Amino acid sequence: MIEHFNYSYAYYEYYYTNKYLGNGVSSQTLIRSFTMEQNPVVEVKNVHKSFKSVHAVKGVNLSILPGHFIALLGPNGAGKTTLVEMIEGIQKPDRGEILLLGKKWSGNEEEIHRNIGISLQETRFVDKLTVGETLKLFASFYRLNNSRVTEIIELIELEEKRKAYVQNLSGGQRQRLALGIALLNKPRILLLDEPTTGLDPNARREVWAILKKLKEESKTSMILTTHYMEEAEQLCDYIIIIDKGRIIREGTLDQLLNHEINHKTIEFTLETTTATAELFIPCNFEIKYDDLSGKGSAYINNMETELPELLSYFRKKDLTLKNLECRKNTLDDLFTSLTGRHLNE
């Protein structure tokens, strides 16, 4: 819990000082002011959820302020969807408390429903309704007029498909329609459960563009579950990494990637087929090597001093390089260092 508070405090400092420090106000004053004046729109307190023998969510705590975009990043089966379903009111926690806009779900369902928008991995529509008719149908649930429907069609860039049947839309267009439905009521909280899974890269970026525009033009808070690193990096201010039902690390992108001592990676392939992982044990930095593929990764902090040291070690052991690439660490590297697995496994 202490680690969670420290990361959150650092995030408030990062977010608000970058946005408001130009007025000459100190960062500490800004943090105290905003954290006192803004109540969290979502609070999750020590939440647990089990399904028979599977403990899907294990004591999760998180707090989200207005206008913040938060990513829940983790592999399939990490507990992301279960956590979001409890926030959505679909599942009930076994233990712990969830507050939306300061209220519990029980007894406040109507008010909360008016203030949230939800888009799932897959949304089923009535195939023989057009895009315009589908949006009008959902708008009627909120007693919204046609002008709001037009606004949404323009936002999700489906003007040319307004009269097209839903069954004739591409996967990306259907997902944009689902996102438009979630935004009809101008929600204060938007919950997206892996909204771009299965989409091609172009369709994925079209969804991202809609969400970036939403962030610029509104104070909606968003919780996004994803296993795409780039999606979390592109859209979210704050990233929470979940594995096996627990939060294992959280922070801004910079905080996460600079937290590790070794935050650069050298990937290499050797021509030599006789090299083994044991050969690299004496090195002064961590090296992981796969005997079968001849591929390895060295994790370093100082490229200028440690890269020459690595190359010198190769020469000393008569190892011939086939190729070598240097790069900064990614969220997948961080996840692998914490769990021993990749995000997409």
Secondary structure, DSSP 8 states (H G I E B T S, - for coil): -HHHHHHHHHHHHHHHHHHHGGGS--HHHHHHHHHHH---SEEEEEEEEEETTEEEEEEEEEEE-TT-EEEEE--TTSSHHHHHHHHHTSS--SEEEEEETTB-STT-HHHHHHHEEEE-S-----TTSBHHHHHHHHHHHTT--HHHHHHHHHHTT-GGGTTSBGGGS-HHHHHHHHHHHHHTT--SEEEEESTTTT--HHHHHHHHHHHHHHHHH---EEEEEES-HHHHHHH-SEEEEEETTEEEEEE-HHHHHHHSS--EEEEEEES-SS--GGGGTTSSSEEEEETTTTEEEEEES-HHHHHHHHHHHHHHTT--EEEEEEEE--HHHHHHHHHSS-TT-
